[in-house]
């Protein structure tokens, strides 16, 4: 696109140039090459130091919860539930370690049917309010964790056994989930590398 935008100007300049007048003032023309050829070879790194690709620390993220739906048998017009978040730095605690992990949060969930139920293939879609009951979300490392007071549009897809979350204009598989009667249980677990300041 940039080349096409400049093309008319280049043509106009060429047309205006026409025949060039003789402006030779007797200065000799330098015909030497302006490019200095460098024949030195590229230096070769002969060090045997391997790159350290191991993360400084790891965090195990665990999210588990339930949705209780009503009225019994549906169609559902109400959702209540809980979401529990816990994170372990560098693996679960050792036997005998009774200190709670920094990120251990309990969240209450309340949902109302979405006015725009556009979750592809979902059996039902709710706008779910997340309210912190206990714990400190700021101590959690997961950047996609819900925040206090956030409303997320979420739907249950029975065909894939997933709870999906609408973020922007897109729907993402968010939790593995199973529906039994009028209750949906869900979970998500993964381990990722992080960098954190060591306690001295």
C-alpha positions as CSV (number, residue, x, y, z in Angstrom):
1,X,0.0,0.0,0.0
2,X,2.8,2.4,0.7
3,X,4.5,1.8,-2.6
4,X,1.2,2.4,-4.4
5,X,0.6,5.7,-2.5
6,X,4.0,7.1,-3.6
7,X,3.9,5.9,-7.2
8,X,2.0,9.0,-8.7
9,X,4.5,11.4,-7.0
10,X,7.5,9.5,-8.5
11,X,5.9,9.6,-12.0
12,X,5.3,13.4,-11.6
13,X,8.9,14.1,-10.6
14,X,10.2,12.0,-13.5
15,X,8.0,13.9,-15.9
16,X,9.1,17.3,-14.6
17,X,12.8,16.5,-14.8
18,X,12.9,16.5,-18.6
19,X,16.3,17.1,-20.1
20,X,19.0,18.0,-17.5
21,X,21.1,21.1,-18.3
22,X,24.8,20.8,-18.4
23,X,26.0,22.0,-15.0
24,X,29.6,20.7,-15.1
25,X,31.8,23.1,-13.2
26,X,35.0,21.3,-13.7
27,X,35.1,19.2,-10.5
28,X,36.5,15.7,-11.2
29,X,34.0,12.9,-10.6
30,X,34.9,10.4,-7.9
31,X,34.4,7.0,-9.4
32,X,35.7,5.0,-6.4
33,X,33.3,2.7,-4.7
34,X,31.6,4.1,-1.7
35,X,31.0,0.7,-0.2
36,X,33.9,-0.8,1.8
37,X,33.9,-4.6,1.6
38,X,34.4,-6.3,5.0
39,X,36.0,-9.7,4.4
40,X,36.4,-10.5,8.1
41,X,34.4,-13.6,9.1
42,X,31.5,-13.5,11.6
43,X,32.7,-14.4,15.1
44,X,31.6,-17.8,16.2
45,X,30.2,-18.4,19.8
46,X,32.2,-21.3,21.1
47,X,30.9,-21.1,24.6
48,X,29.2,-24.2,26.0
49,X,26.9,-22.4,28.4
50,X,23.3,-23.8,27.9
51,X,20.3,-21.5,28.1
52,X,18.4,-21.9,31.3
53,X,14.8,-22.5,30.1
54,X,13.6,-23.8,33.5
55,X,11.2,-21.3,35.3
56,X,12.4,-20.0,38.6
57,X,9.2,-21.2,40.3
58,X,6.0,-23.0,39.3
59,X,2.4,-22.4,40.5
60,X,-0.3,-25.0,40.4
61,X,-3.7,-23.4,39.8
62,X,-6.8,-25.2,41.0
63,X,-10.3,-23.8,40.5
64,X,-13.4,-25.9,41.5
65,X,-17.0,-25.1,42.0
66,X,-20.7,-25.8,41.6
67,X,-23.8,-24.3,40.0
68,X,-27.2,-25.1,41.6
69,X,-30.0,-24.4,39.1
70,X,-33.7,-23.8,39.6
71,X,-36.5,-24.4,39.2
72,X,-36.1,-28.2,39.3
73,X,-36.0,-29.6,35.8
74,X,-35.8,-26.2,34.1
75,X,-36.0,-24.1,32.1
76,X,-33.7,-22.5,34.6
77,X,-34.2,-19.0,35.8
78,X,-31.8,-18.8,38.7
79,X,-28.2,-19.9,39.5
80,X,-26.4,-20.0,42.8
81,X,-23.1,-21.6,43.5
82,X,-19.5,-21.3,44.7
83,X,-16.0,-21.1,43.2
84,X,-13.0,-22.0,45.2
85,X,-9.5,-21.0,44.0
86,X,-6.3,-22.3,45.5
87,X,-2.7,-22.0,44.3
88,X,0.4,-23.9,45.3
89,X,3.8,-22.4,44.7
90,X,6.4,-25.0,43.7
91,X,4.0,-27.9,44.4
92,X,1.6,-28.8,47.2
93,X,2.7,-28.2,50.8
94,X,4.8,-30.9,52.5
95,X,3.3,-33.2,55.0
96,X,2.9,-31.4,58.3
97,X,2.9,-27.9,56.8
98,X,-0.2,-26.3,58.1
99,X,0.4,-22.8,56.8
100,X,-2.4,-21.8,54.3
101,X,-1.2,-20.9,50.8
102,X,-1.2,-17.2,50.0
103,X,-4.0,-17.7,47.4
104,X,-6.9,-19.5,48.9
105,X,-10.2,-17.8,47.9
106,X,-13.8,-18.6,48.2
107,X,-16.3,-16.9,45.9
108,X,-20.1,-16.9,45.9
109,X,-21.9,-17.1,42.5
110,X,-25.3,-15.8,41.6
111,X,-26.6,-15.8,38.1
112,X,-29.6,-14.6,36.0
113,X,-30.4,-15.8,32.5
114,X,-28.5,-13.8,29.9
115,X,-30.7,-11.5,27.8
116,X,-28.3,-12.3,24.9
117,X,-28.0,-16.1,25.1
118,X,-25.7,-16.4,22.1
119,X,-23.4,-19.1,23.4
120,X,-23.1,-21.6,20.4
121,X,-24.5,-25.0,21.4
122,X,-25.0,-24.1,25.1
123,X,-28.0,-25.6,27.0
124,X,-28.3,-22.4,29.1
125,X,-26.4,-19.2,29.5
126,X,-26.2,-17.0,32.7
127,X,-24.7,-13.7,33.7
128,X,-22.8,-14.7,36.8
129,X,-21.9,-12.3,39.6
130,X,-18.7,-13.2,41.5
131,X,-18.4,-12.0,45.1
132,X,-15.5,-12.8,47.4
133,X,-16.5,-14.5,50.6
134,X,-13.0,-15.2,52.0
135,X,-9.4,-14.8,51.0
136,X,-7.4,-12.3,49.1
137,X,-7.6,-12.4,45.2
138,X,-4.6,-10.0,44.9
139,X,-2.4,-12.8,46.2
140,X,-3.3,-15.1,43.3
141,X,-1.1,-15.4,40.2
142,X,-3.7,-16.4,37.5
143,X,-4.1,-13.3,35.3
144,X,-7.5,-14.6,34.1
145,X,-9.0,-15.0,37.6
146,X,-12.3,-13.3,38.2
147,X,-12.3,-10.1,40.3
148,X,-14.6,-9.1,43.1
149,X,-17.9,-7.9,41.8
150,X,-17.3,-9.0,38.2
151,X,-20.1,-10.3,36.1
152,X,-19.2,-13.0,33.5
153,X,-21.5,-14.3,30.8
154,X,-21.1,-18.1,31.0
155,X,-22.9,-21.0,29.4
156,X,-22.9,-24.8,29.8
157,X,-22.3,-26.9,26.7
158,X,-23.6,-30.4,27.3
159,X,-22.1,-31.7,24.1
160,X,-18.5,-30.9,25.1
161,X,-19.0,-30.9,28.9
162,X,-17.6,-27.5,29.2
163,X,-18.5,-24.2,30.8
164,X,-17.8,-21.5,28.3
165,X,-17.0,-17.8,29.0
166,X,-17.7,-14.9,26.7
167,X,-14.8,-12.6,26.5
168,X,-15.4,-9.7,24.1
169,X,-17.1,-11.2,21.0
170,X,-15.6,-14.7,21.5
171,X,-16.6,-17.7,23.6
172,X,-13.8,-19.7,25.3
173,X,-13.9,-23.2,26.9
174,X,-13.2,-22.3,30.5
175,X,-14.0,-25.2,32.8
176,X,-14.5,-28.9,32.5
177,X,-18.0,-29.5,33.7
178,X,-20.6,-32.2,34.4
179,X,-24.3,-31.8,34.9
180,X,-26.2,-34.1,37.2
181,X,-29.8,-33.2,37.5
182,X,-30.0,-29.6,38.4
183,X,-26.4,-29.2,39.5
184,X,-23.3,-28.5,37.5
185,X,-19.8,-29.3,38.9
186,X,-16.8,-27.8,37.3
187,X,-13.0,-27.6,37.7
188,X,-9.8,-26.4,36.1
189,X,-6.2,-27.3,37.0
190,X,-2.9,-26.4,35.4
191,X,0.7,-25.7,36.3
192,X,2.6,-22.7,34.9
193,X,6.1,-21.2,35.4
194,X,6.3,-17.9,37.3
195,X,9.0,-15.5,38.5
196,X,8.7,-14.2,42.0
197,X,10.9,-12.5,44.6
198,X,12.5,-15.0,47.0
199,X,11.9,-14.4,50.7
200,X,15.2,-13.6,52.5
